[in-house]
Amino acid sequence: MTLLSVIIAVQFILLTAYWLYKKYNPQVVLMVTGISMLAIAALLGDALDPVKPTGGAFFDLFKIVVETFSTNLLRVGLMIMSIGGYVAYMKQIKASDALVYVSMQPLSLFRKYPYIAAISIIPIGQLLFICTPSAAGLGLLLVASILPVLVNLGVSRLTAVSVISACTVFDMGPGSANTAKASELLEMNNVMYFIEYQLPMAIPLTILLMVLYYFTNRYFDKKDIESGKIVAEKPIQLSEMKIDVPMIFAILPVLPLLMLIIFSKYLQLFHPAIELDTTTAMVVSLFIAMLFELFRTKSFRSAYNSVKAFWNGMGKVFTDVVTLIVCAEIFSMGLIRLGLIDALVEGASQLGFSGVAIGICITILIFLAAMLMGSGNASFFSFGPLVPSIAQKLGIPSVDLVLPMQLSASMGRATSPIAGVIIAIAEVAGVSPFDLAKRNLIPLGGALMFMLCYNYLIL
């Protein structure tokens, strides 16, 4: 059964890739193939187990789909929709224009070197990711605040979004779910794991990523401009910008990010501690922005009516982003139920290689699994439990296996066109998630190879 189910899973992957290449509706493609794989898995003996069964196997199949929608709407859907709505509201009240104008003055030094300005976002964003361990949340916040600035400096939208996605490629820090799982496997405090192992690995990887993104984005932008796929972005001069809102409005696009940092459990600035989640920060920021708009227009009617852009933005993000994330999760669920990931795990554990060879193989498999499923957590959580027993048999430290495995999971996620963060930031920024995933593949593939060499040959 395992071999048969794996063969079926591979066939569905190829079929899905073909349909997506032919530009069929991605939501429908992922949902149909995902439901089909779940149905076949049930026929092969893997019982469907929705939280609230209907009593009939056929209806349970669709009950799983409904529960997946409900879970995602409660977990990440509302957060992504609120950020999307806030981005639309910032455009409506022209706060984004004010931010661009204010930011362009100190950044005018980079006008001749826009790609250097772009890659400088990567280490800053990664520091923010430690404080805000939600890849989709941070990515969307950076799209709202950083994207217009980079585009106005002269880089393409795809380049700007690619460096924003690079800010989320290392799931590290005490707040990361993968860090928690890794430290649990190592029987180590997650803060010590972060300081002693993650940081020494992440620093050289970040420097390498900056170099790789600089050259690959320049190359692809030049190629896309020559082919007519994109139009060269012309840097906007400050004298050309007409801002008809107060400059204080520039604080509004970055206000949610500032609030998440200030009211973070890691800073402990207040006693008792105050901790905000992303959605709450967005709603509070919306009300503050409404007050700004009310003082500017001095009209309740105008200020209230402007909030319609927020609701429209939420609806658009639900249509374009949340539905795609849910359908991608159903597709990923189908692959898992057909046993593809279990087969990869079993095959990796039975390889008769040395400890280094097995570590390299498993790390690459996790990277590919994350790319396939669009989830760094799912791929690492599937392979992670193997580590202690493999390390004991091979007589090598468990951390030598866990560290590259854990980081490769989040790196692989950024090369997946069905990953939640890639879908979310690409759709809101107006670029193709498939084009974004392709932009990320070369830098992250290079970083993966460097990480394996650095981990097993240098450290």
Buried (B, 14 or more C-beta within 10 A) or exposed (E): EEEEBBEBBEEBBEBBEEBBEEEEEBBEBBBBBBBBBBBBBBEBEBEBEBEEBBEEEEBBBBBBBEEBBEBBBEEBBBBBBBBBBBBBBBBBBBBBBBBBBBBBEEBEEBBEEBBEBBBBBBBEBBBBBBBBBBBBBBBBBBBBBBBBBBBBBBBBBBBBBBBBBBBBBBBBBBBBEBBEBBBEBBEBEBEEBBEEBBBEBBEBBBEBBBEBBBEBBBEBBEEBBEEEEBEEBEBBEEEEEEBEBEEEBBBBBBBBBEBBBBBBEBEEEEEEEEEBEBBBBBBBBBEBBBEBBBEBBEEEEEBEEBBEBBEBBBBBBBEBBBBBBBBBBBBBBBBBBBBBBBBBBEEBBEEEEEBBEBBBBBBBBBBBBBBBBBBBBBBBBBBBEBBBEBBEEBEBEBBBBBBBBBBBBBBBBBBBBBBBBBBBBBBBBEBEBBBBBBBBBBBBBBBBEBBBEBBBEEE
